[in-house]
Amino acid sequence: MDPSTSTEKKKAIAIITIGMAGAGKSTFVQRINSYLHSQDPPSPPYILNLDPAVTHVPFEANIDIRDTVNYAEVMKQYNLGPNGGILTALNLFTTKFDQVLGLVEKRAETVDYVILDTPGQIEIFTWSASGAIITDAVASSIPTVVAYIIDTPRTTAPATFMSNMLYACSILYKTKLPFILVFNKTDVQPHDFALEWMQDFEQFQAALASHNGSTDSEGEPTYMNSLMNSMSLVLDEFYTNIKAVGVSSMTGDGIKEFFDAVEGEYLPDLERARALRAKTLQDAKADSMDRLMKDLDIDRAKNPQGALADRWDPNEDRDGDDDGDDGDINIVDQNEDRWPSQYIDVTRARRHEDEEINWPRPG
Ligand SMILES: Nc1nc2c(ncn2[C@@H]2O[C@H](COP(=O)(O)OP(=O)(O)OP(=O)(O)O)[C@@H](O)[C@H]2O)c(=O)[nH]1
C-alpha cells in the first residue's frame, strides 16, 4: 500500500517536546495533559516518556522507557557516565521502537494527541541516531509537530536569546518538522520582549549593541557585533515561518493558544509533511539504523566486558526488523497491560520461571 495514504483512520497529532535541561518540558507535558483531560469531552492524550534517567515524571506515561531499559544497569554494564548511559539506554530502546510505534499507531485512531517527552539533555535526542529514528518513525506515521520549550526568564539577554534561537533553528533543520516556539515560565517573565525581537530585528540589534557595546576602542564595529548582526538577519528568515506562543506550565496560561497554534495553523501542513516523510522513510530508516548500530559498536568496543554481557549479537538485527528472535522483550502500554514490562537484559543473566524479579523503577 502507498505509505502516504495509509493513515486515513488516524486523527491524532504527535507533539514532540524538546528543550534545554530545566526549560520545563515535563511540567509542560503535565500541563497539556491536564488541559486535555479537562476538555469537554475529556481528550486524554497518549504519552511516551523517553527520558530513562528521570526520577519523577509528573504525569502518567502510557509508555515509559524506564520500564524497558534499566538506565543504572546500562551505566554499570557499559561503564558509562550519566550522559553516555542515557544515550545508550535510548539506543537500546530504539531497537524496540517498532513495537512502540505499533502501540502508538493503534491508539492514534482513538486519541487526539500523542505526546513525547524527551531526555533532559537536549543533544541526546536531537543529535543522536536514535533521536532521528524515533522522530522519523513517529512523523512518518502520524502528523507531528515539535514543541521547542524555552526557559523565558533565562533567555532575556540578547546573546543568550540568539544562541537559543540558533539552536532551535538547527533542530528545525534537522527534523524538518512544523515547529512551535513555546516560551515557558511566563508567570515569572512575560515573553513580549521575545516577540518584539522576533518581529523587528532592528530592535534586537539595538538590544545587542546596548548589551555588548557595538564598537571597539577605535570606533570600529566589533567582530562579535558584526557577527551577531548578520546572524540576527538569518534568524529573521527563520522567524517568518515559525509560530511562537507564551505559556506558563505552572499556571496554565497560554496553553489554549498553544493548541490553537497546533491545530489552526498546521493541520494541513502536518498531513502533507507526514505523507512526504512516509515516502522517503525506507532509505532514511536503513541509514539511521546503520548509524545506530555503529553507535552501539562504539559502546561495545570501548567496553568489551559490557559487550559480552549484552544479550544481542552485534550483527543481529542490522536490518532493523523485529523478526521475533527477541520476542521476550515486550514494550507495554501501562494502561492496558500488566505492569511491569520486561527490561532489555543487558547482563545476559538468564531468568528462571520461578525467579523473583525486582523492577527497580526509579521514583
Ligand atoms: N515558575 C515556573 N516554573 C516552571 C514552569 N515550568 C517549569 N517550571 C519549573 O522549572 C523546573 C524544571 O522543570 P521540568 O519540567 O523538570 O523541566 P525539564 O525540562 O523537564 O527538566 P529536565 O528533564 O531535567 O531537563 C522545575 O522546578 C519546574 O517547577 C513555569 O511555567 N513557571
The ligand as an ORCA input file, in Angstrom:
! r2SCAN-3c Opt
* xyz 0 1
  N       7.661     29.496     37.516
  C       7.594     28.475     36.664
  N       8.387     27.409     36.848
  C       8.291     26.379     35.963
  C       7.413     26.405     34.867
  N       7.576     25.262     34.165
  C       8.511     24.534     34.807
  N       8.955     25.206     35.898
  C       9.980     24.779     36.856
  O      11.193     24.592     36.161
  C      11.907     23.489     36.691
  C      12.244     22.499     35.597
  O      11.032     21.947     35.122
  P      10.990     20.498     34.451
  O       9.603     20.316     33.955
  O      11.564     19.483     35.354
  O      11.970     20.756     33.253
  P      12.548     19.717     32.214
  O      12.897     20.486     31.000
  O      11.625     18.557     32.042
  O      13.801     19.272     33.006
  P      14.865     18.136     32.656
  O      14.083     16.935     32.201
  O      15.607     17.939     33.922
  O      15.669     18.736     31.589
  C      11.022     22.904     37.793
  O      11.452     23.429     39.018
  C       9.644     23.423     37.456
  O       8.830     23.559     38.584
  C       6.584     27.586     34.707
  O       5.780     27.715     33.783
  N       6.727     28.564     35.634
*
